[in-house]
Amino acid sequence: MSGRLICFVVALILAGQAAADERAFKPEPLCSPKNWNEVETWRDWASHTPPSNVAAWPAEARRFANNRDVWRWNDRLFIAWQGGNVVTLSDCPFTDAMYFHLYERYDEAGEFHVVRTQYYEDRLYTLVMRRTGRLFTIGGPPIWSPDKARFAWGVCDLMNGKDDLAIARSVDGTLEVETEIKIPCGLGDCRIAWESPTALTATCPESGEQGNERKTLRLTLSGGVWRAAPGAR
């Protein structure tokens, strides 16, 4: 193989790694108020709307009861990754976002932990890669293809303007997104289902501006490219 070709292949590999790394993020620093006004705001809010994360901890504890790689201590969630390292996810009642983390499960197929990250008016899912400790955020829980080669997630959130579907692969401790598209959520939700390892559908029963249309979007993989087309209604 010529030197020029080797350089080209290496450049392609590095470009792919860079694209995946752009999606990774670091854990938020330990939460603390920026000023006393934030403390007073939180104190007033908590007096009539107690945080729901504490109430959810007993159920969360049962989900990792047999997993020595996960542990919670009050508002901090600790997750081990390869080599005896640890990721620390801290809840934060301050700022307008006011987020907290709840452990969901360990995903064997993807080799990552799934953590629900709940905001005041939003919800995301954080994937903690067991091999690398990298963190990736996706819009919904992973839905695996029949052959476990890739997974999809979809989210319909009218308030936050989300109507997205994505397909990704977990490769060597990182996340490779193969496609991202818009789906016709309308005023409701869409059901994501795999038909085969290379085809899936998004069925949206409350599509349209009035929420009275049923639409289906079908995605198929051909030649390494995902293509979307209207499906049968």
Backbone bond lengths (Angstrom), bond angles and torsions (degrees), N, CA, C in turn:
res aa  C-N    CA-C-N  psi(-1)  N-CA   C-N-CA  omega(-1)  CA-C   N-CA-C  phi
1 M - - - 1.476 - - 1.523 108.80 -
2 S 1.306 117.41 131.08 1.458 120.91 -176.34 1.516 110.31 -70.32
3 G 1.350 114.99 158.43 1.456 120.26 179.20 1.509 112.38 -61.07
4 R 1.341 116.34 -37.15 1.472 119.90 -179.55 1.522 110.82 -65.39
5 L 1.357 116.79 -40.35 1.472 120.47 -179.53 1.518 110.49 -68.38
6 I 1.336 116.48 -40.38 1.472 119.57 177.54 1.518 110.44 -58.76
7 C 1.314 116.96 -45.46 1.476 120.83 179.62 1.517 111.08 -61.02
8 F 1.339 116.18 -38.63 1.462 120.05 -179.71 1.521 111.00 -65.23
9 V 1.363 116.70 -43.65 1.463 120.47 179.30 1.516 110.75 -63.80
10 V 1.330 116.96 -44.87 1.463 120.65 178.79 1.519 110.65 -60.32
11 A 1.331 117.21 -40.12 1.463 121.31 179.53 1.513 110.69 -62.60
12 L 1.347 117.12 -40.18 1.460 120.53 178.33 1.514 110.94 -64.36
13 I 1.334 117.20 -42.83 1.468 120.91 179.23 1.524 110.58 -62.36
14 L 1.316 116.81 -47.24 1.462 120.41 -179.73 1.514 111.55 -63.67
15 A 1.334 117.65 -36.35 1.462 120.88 178.45 1.518 110.19 -63.90
16 G 1.343 116.78 -40.94 1.455 120.03 178.23 1.507 111.88 -64.92
17 Q 1.349 116.92 -41.50 1.456 120.56 177.97 1.523 111.12 -64.46
18 A 1.339 117.03 -39.64 1.461 120.40 -179.82 1.515 110.70 -64.82
19 A 1.355 117.19 -40.68 1.458 120.58 179.72 1.515 110.84 -63.07
20 A 1.345 116.93 -39.88 1.459 120.17 178.64 1.526 110.59 -68.53
21 D 1.350 116.98 -42.61 1.457 120.52 -177.78 1.523 112.18 -64.09
22 E 1.332 117.75 -27.21 1.458 119.60 179.62 1.530 111.72 -61.98
23 R 1.314 117.73 -24.80 1.452 121.65 -179.54 1.522 112.20 -85.29
24 A 1.318 117.63 -19.75 1.454 120.84 -179.27 1.524 110.01 -72.96
25 F 1.328 115.93 151.38 1.460 119.21 177.10 1.516 109.25 -141.21
26 K 1.307 115.98 161.66 1.455 121.37 -179.86 1.532 109.51 -93.71
27 P 1.338 116.92 151.00 1.463 118.52 177.31 1.522 111.28 -57.82
28 E 1.317 115.41 147.47 1.461 119.28 176.03 1.535 109.53 -62.95
29 P 1.332 117.43 145.82 1.466 118.54 175.35 1.520 110.36 -62.92
30 L 1.316 115.88 160.01 1.458 119.78 179.61 1.523 110.05 -52.37
31 C 1.305 115.22 134.74 1.459 120.65 -171.21 1.529 111.93 -73.48
32 S 1.303 115.86 132.60 1.468 121.10 173.81 1.521 107.82 -154.00
33 P 1.322 117.61 146.29 1.472 120.22 -178.85 1.524 111.53 -67.67
34 K 1.321 115.02 145.93 1.459 119.79 178.39 1.519 111.62 -75.82
35 N 1.328 116.34 -30.12 1.465 120.52 -178.69 1.528 108.81 -157.25
36 W 1.351 115.22 175.66 1.465 119.52 -177.06 1.529 112.01 -68.39
37 N 1.300 116.78 -27.26 1.463 119.82 178.20 1.533 110.95 -60.46
38 E 1.338 117.46 -38.55 1.453 119.77 177.24 1.526 111.26 -64.99
39 V 1.329 116.85 -36.40 1.471 120.45 177.57 1.526 110.00 -63.77
40 E 1.322 116.63 -46.29 1.463 119.92 -179.09 1.525 111.50 -64.91
41 T 1.316 116.30 -38.24 1.463 119.61 177.85 1.519 110.73 -63.05
42 W 1.331 116.42 -45.61 1.462 120.62 179.14 1.532 110.85 -65.09
43 R 1.328 117.53 -40.33 1.467 120.57 -179.37 1.518 110.84 -62.73
44 D 1.331 116.60 -41.32 1.464 120.26 178.65 1.522 110.68 -67.00
45 W 1.331 116.48 -41.97 1.470 120.48 -179.49 1.533 110.49 -64.40
46 A 1.322 116.72 -46.92 1.461 120.69 -176.03 1.523 112.49 -66.88
47 S 1.343 116.84 -23.70 1.465 119.36 -178.47 1.519 112.21 -66.42
48 H 1.345 117.66 -28.77 1.458 119.69 -179.96 1.530 113.20 -118.60
49 T 1.337 117.05 -10.72 1.466 120.68 177.33 1.522 108.55 -135.53
50 P 1.336 117.63 83.13 1.465 120.07 -179.16 1.523 111.09 -59.61
51 P 1.334 117.93 142.06 1.463 120.48 -179.69 1.524 110.67 -62.72
52 S 1.336 115.98 139.24 1.452 120.71 -176.20 1.518 113.16 -87.15
53 N 1.339 117.87 -8.05 1.463 118.47 -177.09 1.528 112.09 -65.76
54 V 1.338 116.94 -37.95 1.465 119.90 -179.29 1.525 110.68 -63.19
55 A 1.332 116.40 -41.92 1.463 120.50 179.58 1.527 111.76 -64.24
56 A 1.330 116.74 -25.47 1.466 120.28 -177.66 1.527 112.88 -87.12
57 W 1.323 118.64 -10.30 1.458 120.90 -175.82 1.528 114.70 -62.97
58 P 1.344 120.99 -40.82 1.477 118.71 179.21 1.525 112.66 -58.46
59 A 1.335 117.74 -43.91 1.466 120.50 178.01 1.526 110.54 -65.80
60 E 1.326 116.93 -38.46 1.461 120.67 178.15 1.526 110.34 -62.61
61 A 1.330 117.15 -42.17 1.464 120.99 -177.90 1.527 111.55 -59.92
62 R 1.322 116.98 -34.59 1.467 119.74 178.45 1.531 111.22 -67.93
63 R 1.334 117.52 -27.82 1.460 120.43 -178.06 1.526 112.06 -73.32
64 F 1.347 118.80 -24.87 1.464 119.27 177.22 1.528 111.86 -119.30
65 A 1.330 116.74 22.84 1.468 120.78 -176.68 1.526 112.22 -58.37
66 N 1.330 118.30 -34.22 1.465 121.70 -178.02 1.519 113.03 -104.67
67 N 1.311 116.93 17.24 1.463 121.37 -178.06 1.523 109.03 -115.92
68 R 1.321 116.27 105.92 1.464 120.86 -178.27 1.526 112.60 -72.45
69 D 1.327 117.67 -7.07 1.471 120.87 -179.43 1.523 112.54 -89.75
70 V 1.324 117.40 2.28 1.471 120.81 -178.23 1.523 108.84 -132.77
71 W 1.330 115.44 138.19 1.467 119.87 178.53 1.520 108.90 -155.81
72 R 1.302 115.81 142.46 1.467 121.10 174.84 1.523 109.66 -116.13
73 W 1.342 113.93 139.44 1.459 120.57 169.50 1.521 107.26 -131.62
74 N 1.328 114.80 104.65 1.459 121.68 -176.62 1.539 110.33 54.40
75 D 1.328 117.64 -119.93 1.467 119.35 -173.52 1.520 113.38 -91.19
76 R 1.330 117.76 16.69 1.469 120.43 -179.87 1.528 109.70 -121.54
77 L 1.329 114.97 132.51 1.454 122.55 178.52 1.527 107.89 -110.67
78 F 1.335 116.29 121.84 1.461 121.89 -177.43 1.526 109.18 -107.64
79 I 1.347 116.53 130.02 1.456 122.24 179.94 1.525 108.80 -131.34
80 A 1.339 115.85 124.92 1.462 120.42 -178.92 1.519 110.77 -79.42
81 W 1.319 115.42 148.67 1.451 120.59 169.59 1.519 109.08 -134.74
82 Q 1.308 116.47 170.42 1.454 123.97 -167.55 1.523 113.16 -47.77
83 G 1.338 115.31 138.86 1.454 120.51 177.11 1.509 114.09 86.75
84 G 1.326 117.79 15.92 1.457 120.70 179.51 1.509 114.49 76.81
85 N 1.336 117.98 18.50 1.459 122.16 178.96 1.527 109.81 -88.66
86 V 1.318 116.60 169.79 1.457 120.35 -176.55 1.526 111.04 -143.41
87 V 1.330 114.93 141.69 1.462 123.08 170.74 1.524 106.91 -105.02
88 T 1.315 116.91 133.77 1.461 121.97 178.20 1.521 109.61 -115.40
89 L 1.329 115.81 119.64 1.459 121.64 176.86 1.519 108.26 -108.31
90 S 1.326 116.16 121.05 1.462 121.31 -175.61 1.518 111.01 -109.58
91 D 1.336 115.80 132.36 1.462 120.21 173.63 1.518 109.73 -70.18
92 C 1.338 115.99 155.25 1.465 119.62 -179.07 1.521 110.66 -144.00
93 P 1.343 117.80 114.27 1.455 120.28 178.33 1.519 113.82 -84.73
94 F 1.320 116.86 -6.53 1.461 120.36 -174.85 1.529 111.30 -93.63
95 T 1.312 115.67 168.09 1.470 125.97 -175.52 1.520 110.00 69.60
96 D 1.312 116.51 170.73 1.463 121.14 -177.86 1.527 112.07 -68.10
97 A 1.338 117.43 -24.04 1.463 120.03 -176.76 1.532 111.60 -71.55
98 M 1.312 117.31 -46.70 1.462 123.19 179.55 1.524 111.56 46.51
99 Y 1.311 117.90 77.98 1.454 121.61 -174.71 1.531 111.23 -108.96
100 F 1.333 114.23 156.93 1.459 120.28 170.59 1.520 108.67 -146.04
101 H 1.339 114.93 159.77 1.460 121.95 -175.18 1.523 110.18 -112.38
102 L 1.321 116.68 139.75 1.458 122.61 174.83 1.527 108.95 -131.55
103 Y 1.320 115.44 125.00 1.458 120.16 -179.37 1.521 109.68 -70.33
104 E 1.356 116.18 134.03 1.456 121.16 179.33 1.532 111.55 -104.08
105 R 1.332 117.54 -58.48 1.464 119.07 -175.72 1.524 110.43 -173.75
106 Y 1.337 114.54 166.79 1.458 120.22 169.60 1.516 108.19 -97.89
107 D 1.321 116.77 130.05 1.453 122.40 -178.19 1.528 108.97 -99.06
108 E 1.342 116.06 108.21 1.463 121.05 -177.43 1.527 111.63 -63.65
109 A 1.323 117.27 -43.30 1.467 120.17 -176.49 1.524 111.62 -62.40
110 G 1.315 117.08 -41.22 1.456 120.50 -177.17 1.506 114.73 -92.07
111 E 1.352 116.88 -9.75 1.458 122.67 -175.94 1.529 110.92 55.07
112 F 1.336 115.10 46.99 1.460 119.74 175.39 1.532 109.86 -144.36
113 H 1.324 114.15 157.28 1.454 121.86 173.67 1.527 108.13 -90.53
114 V 1.318 116.27 142.37 1.466 121.63 178.83 1.526 108.03 -108.09
115 V 1.319 115.48 122.60 1.463 122.08 -179.57 1.527 108.82 -123.79
116 R 1.319 116.59 127.78 1.473 119.81 175.73 1.523 108.44 -83.45
117 T 1.318 116.08 125.46 1.464 121.83 178.21 1.523 107.71 -108.15
118 Q 1.315 115.08 110.01 1.464 121.78 -173.39 1.520 110.75 -101.35
119 Y 1.327 115.27 122.86 1.453 121.06 174.74 1.531 108.83 -102.10
120 Y 1.305 116.79 174.24 1.464 120.45 -178.44 1.525 110.80 -58.03
121 E 1.326 117.01 -43.33 1.462 120.77 -178.30 1.521 112.03 -131.16
122 D 1.317 116.65 31.48 1.455 119.38 -178.56 1.528 108.75 -159.95
123 R 1.324 115.68 166.66 1.457 121.56 178.75 1.516 109.08 -148.85
124 L 1.330 115.14 133.64 1.455 122.18 176.38 1.526 108.43 -131.81
125 Y 1.326 115.93 170.75 1.456 120.92 175.72 1.519 108.72 -123.38
126 T 1.320 115.55 128.68 1.455 121.74 -179.70 1.520 109.06 -102.58
127 L 1.328 116.26 127.21 1.455 122.09 176.10 1.523 108.55 -99.83
128 V 1.321 116.40 124.70 1.464 122.28 178.34 1.527 107.39 -107.19
129 M 1.320 116.92 109.98 1.458 121.55 -175.39 1.528 111.09 -73.55
130 R 1.334 115.95 125.91 1.465 120.23 -175.94 1.530 112.08 -67.49
131 R 1.333 117.76 -34.27 1.466 120.04 -177.68 1.516 113.02 -74.36
132 T 1.336 117.10 -39.48 1.469 121.13 -169.41 1.520 114.45 -116.38
133 G 1.341 118.14 -16.24 1.460 120.06 -175.66 1.511 113.63 75.95
134 R 1.325 117.70 5.05 1.462 120.36 178.79 1.521 110.52 -70.91
135 L 1.317 115.05 150.03 1.459 122.12 -179.36 1.521 109.75 -113.70
136 F 1.324 115.44 134.04 1.459 121.40 177.42 1.521 108.79 -133.35
137 T 1.320 116.43 139.71 1.462 121.55 179.99 1.517 110.00 -104.83
138 I 1.333 116.03 133.11 1.456 121.21 174.59 1.521 108.15 -128.01
139 G 1.338 116.31 162.46 1.456 120.11 -172.35 1.512 115.44 -79.60
140 G 1.337 117.91 -22.85 1.455 121.61 -177.88 1.510 110.46 -149.12
141 P 1.323 118.19 172.96 1.460 120.37 179.12 1.516 110.93 -65.77
142 P 1.341 117.95 146.11 1.467 120.89 -178.13 1.522 112.20 -68.22
143 I 1.343 115.59 135.61 1.460 123.44 177.35 1.527 106.86 -117.12
144 W 1.324 117.31 110.83 1.462 121.34 -170.27 1.515 113.14 -82.74
145 S 1.329 115.23 146.28 1.461 121.60 172.92 1.529 108.43 -69.56
146 P 1.326 118.40 160.31 1.469 120.86 -177.58 1.528 113.94 -56.55
147 D 1.333 117.67 -33.13 1.458 120.23 -178.83 1.533 113.12 -92.38
148 K 1.319 116.81 4.78 1.471 122.79 178.35 1.534 112.80 61.05
149 A 1.322 117.23 23.64 1.466 120.52 -179.87 1.522 111.91 -83.25
150 R 1.323 117.47 -26.99 1.455 122.54 -176.88 1.520 109.02 -156.03
151 F 1.321 116.13 167.89 1.453 119.14 178.23 1.526 110.02 -138.49
152 A 1.307 114.81 159.33 1.464 120.93 178.69 1.518 108.84 -120.00
153 W 1.306 114.75 160.99 1.463 120.40 167.38 1.524 108.35 -146.03
154 G 1.297 115.34 148.69 1.457 120.83 178.95 1.507 110.34 -135.80
155 V 1.305 116.43 151.77 1.460 120.59 179.05 1.519 109.65 -146.26
156 C 1.334 115.44 130.99 1.463 123.22 172.60 1.517 107.24 -119.76
157 D 1.300 117.21 113.29 1.463 121.80 -176.74 1.526 107.57 -142.52
158 L 1.320 115.41 94.58 1.458 120.40 -175.84 1.518 111.99 -62.37
159 M 1.333 117.05 -40.51 1.463 120.56 -177.08 1.526 112.08 -62.99
160 N 1.326 116.67 -38.88 1.463 120.68 -178.10 1.521 112.93 -99.36
161 G 1.336 117.14 8.82 1.459 121.01 176.20 1.514 114.31 65.39
162 K 1.336 116.84 36.77 1.462 120.32 -179.41 1.525 109.89 -108.25
163 D 1.324 115.64 127.98 1.461 122.32 175.36 1.526 108.19 -147.82
164 D 1.329 114.66 64.83 1.456 120.87 -166.97 1.518 112.45 -120.57
165 L 1.322 114.28 149.77 1.455 122.59 170.99 1.521 107.39 -136.96
166 A 1.324 115.78 138.25 1.465 120.29 179.92 1.519 109.70 -139.87
167 I 1.323 115.15 154.82 1.457 122.89 176.63 1.527 107.21 -127.43
168 A 1.334 115.93 133.37 1.460 119.75 -175.37 1.517 110.98 -144.42
169 R 1.329 114.67 167.44 1.465 122.63 175.35 1.518 108.78 -127.85
170 S 1.313 115.18 144.30 1.463 121.36 173.24 1.518 107.49 -96.75
171 V 1.345 115.75 113.51 1.462 121.04 -173.94 1.524 110.07 -130.72
172 D 1.324 116.53 117.26 1.470 122.49 174.13 1.527 112.27 51.34
173 G 1.316 116.39 44.46 1.458 119.82 174.96 1.503 115.03 77.37
174 T 1.324 116.88 18.16 1.455 119.89 175.49 1.525 108.97 -137.45
175 L 1.322 117.05 175.00 1.458 122.52 -176.83 1.517 109.46 -115.92
176 E 1.336 116.09 124.66 1.459 121.39 177.95 1.524 108.23 -114.55
177 V 1.323 116.42 111.66 1.463 121.40 -179.84 1.519 109.08 -86.72
178 E 1.326 116.05 124.87 1.463 120.70 -177.64 1.522 112.37 -89.09
179 T 1.322 117.54 -34.58 1.460 120.14 178.34 1.514 110.22 -159.12
180 E 1.327 115.84 153.03 1.467 123.55 174.48 1.524 107.61 -139.56
181 I 1.334 116.63 128.89 1.456 120.11 -179.35 1.523 110.01 -139.98
182 K 1.335 115.39 168.81 1.458 122.27 173.37 1.527 109.11 -92.48
183 I 1.312 116.76 144.10 1.461 121.28 178.01 1.530 108.94 -121.42
184 P 1.345 117.44 152.69 1.477 121.52 -173.78 1.532 113.17 -81.32
185 C 1.318 116.16 68.62 1.469 121.11 -176.58 1.528 112.69 -61.57
186 G 1.344 115.80 -43.41 1.456 119.53 -174.98 1.515 110.96 67.14
187 L 1.334 117.29 -125.07 1.463 121.75 -178.37 1.525 112.32 -104.34
188 G 1.315 116.90 9.91 1.464 119.20 -177.14 1.507 112.73 -136.10
189 D 1.316 114.50 -154.99 1.458 121.28 -178.67 1.521 109.56 -106.95
190 C 1.323 116.30 168.40 1.459 122.02 176.24 1.526 108.80 -123.88
191 R 1.313 115.92 141.88 1.456 121.09 178.18 1.530 108.74 -96.54
192 I 1.325 115.71 123.82 1.456 122.02 -179.54 1.521 108.40 -99.56
193 A 1.333 116.96 126.15 1.461 120.52 -179.13 1.516 110.15 -143.94
194 W 1.334 115.69 136.72 1.454 121.45 176.19 1.524 110.00 -82.66
195 E 1.319 116.97 133.31 1.461 122.29 173.03 1.524 110.94 -90.27
196 S 1.325 115.54 -33.02 1.465 123.05 -178.25 1.535 106.96 -161.60
197 P 1.327 118.24 178.14 1.470 119.09 178.03 1.527 114.10 -61.35
198 T 1.341 117.92 -17.08 1.465 120.54 -176.37 1.531 113.08 -124.60
199 A 1.308 117.56 17.91 1.469 119.87 179.78 1.519 110.20 -152.36
200 L 1.327 115.91 138.85 1.455 120.82 174.93 1.521 109.36 -147.10
201 T 1.320 115.82 162.23 1.457 121.71 -179.77 1.520 110.66 -127.43
202 A 1.323 114.58 149.65 1.464 122.52 170.92 1.522 106.53 -116.40
203 T 1.326 116.67 112.93 1.456 121.74 -178.60 1.527 108.70 -103.68
204 C 1.338 115.82 120.69 1.456 122.17 -173.75 1.531 109.52 -119.81
205 P 1.331 119.14 98.29 1.476 121.82 -173.54 1.527 114.66 -77.52
206 E 1.333 118.39 -13.48 1.460 121.16 -178.76 1.522 110.95 -120.99
207 S 1.309 115.70 44.12 1.455 120.96 -178.00 1.533 110.51 -78.79
208 G 1.331 115.18 173.29 1.461 120.83 -179.48 1.520 111.98 86.24
209 E 1.322 115.78 163.60 1.465 120.92 -177.42 1.526 112.43 -63.53
210 Q 1.328 116.75 -30.81 1.463 120.60 179.79 1.527 111.82 -96.24
211 G 1.301 118.35 -2.35 1.448 121.26 179.66 1.517 113.90 71.38
212 N 1.331 117.48 20.97 1.463 120.76 -175.91 1.532 112.85 -114.68
213 E 1.336 116.28 20.52 1.460 120.61 178.16 1.526 109.88 -118.52
214 R 1.304 115.61 147.46 1.461 121.38 175.74 1.527 108.14 -110.01
215 K 1.328 115.96 120.71 1.454 120.36 -179.27 1.523 110.06 -128.64
216 T 1.324 114.58 147.06 1.461 121.29 177.91 1.518 109.39 -129.09
217 L 1.308 116.01 132.43 1.460 122.36 176.63 1.522 108.15 -114.27
218 R 1.319 116.37 130.12 1.463 121.21 -177.97 1.524 109.64 -115.36
219 L 1.328 115.99 131.03 1.459 121.84 178.04 1.515 109.07 -114.09
220 T 1.328 115.99 134.79 1.459 121.43 177.91 1.524 109.50 -131.02
221 L 1.310 115.69 145.83 1.460 122.71 179.03 1.520 109.12 -101.64
222 S 1.336 115.69 123.19 1.455 121.00 179.76 1.524 109.04 -145.30
223 G 1.305 115.88 125.27 1.458 119.49 179.30 1.509 113.20 62.46
224 G 1.325 117.23 30.42 1.456 121.60 179.06 1.518 114.50 79.72
225 V 1.351 117.03 7.48 1.465 121.50 -178.06 1.522 109.45 -124.36
226 W 1.347 116.02 133.98 1.462 121.02 175.33 1.515 109.34 -86.53
227 R 1.338 115.13 131.80 1.472 121.01 179.01 1.527 108.94 -123.25
228 A 1.330 115.79 137.59 1.461 121.74 -178.82 1.513 110.42 -110.07
229 A 1.325 115.02 142.33 1.465 121.19 178.06 1.522 108.50 -152.74
230 P 1.337 117.05 151.96 1.477 118.97 176.61 1.512 110.61 -59.75
231 G 1.328 115.64 138.23 1.455 120.48 178.57 1.497 110.89 -100.38
232 A 1.328 116.86 -177.73 1.463 121.76 178.27 1.521 109.72 -68.36
233 R 1.317 116.80 138.38 1.462 120.94 -178.39 1.526 110.73 -86.96
